[in-house]
Amino acid sequence: MLDVCFRCCKIHDDCYGALTEKKTCLFTLWQYLVPYSFTCNKETKKLECHKKWWVTPCGFEVCKCDLELTKCWSKFEKPEKAKKGRKPNEVCYPPTTPEAKA
C-alpha cells in the first residue's frame, strides 16, 4: 500500500492528466513550465490562484492542481527522521495533533 503522502501525488498526477485530456493544457510538459499567479489570503490563511492577464487557462488550472496538492500535504507533518531507506523530504507522516487530522 502506498504511503498516504503518495496518494496526494497520485491525485495531483490525475489532476494534471485531466488537464491534458480536456485539452485545457495542450502538452503534458507545458504543465510544468506554464506560469501562474497565487497569493496567501491573510484573513483566511489559504492560498488562492489568480486570473491575471498573462495567466492562461492552462496556468490557472495548473495552479489549482498545485494548491490541492499543498492542501493534501499540509495534513501531514514534515518528518524529522527518514523512514528506513528514504530521505526526510521523500515521506509524509500522519499528523499527531487532533486539529491537524480535521
Secondary structure, DSSP 4 states (H G I P E B T S, - for coil): ---HHHHHHHHHHHHHHHHHHTTSSS-TGGGGT---EEEEETTTTEEEEE--TT--HHHHHHHHHHHHHHHHHTTSBPPSSPPTTS-GGG--B--SSHHHH-
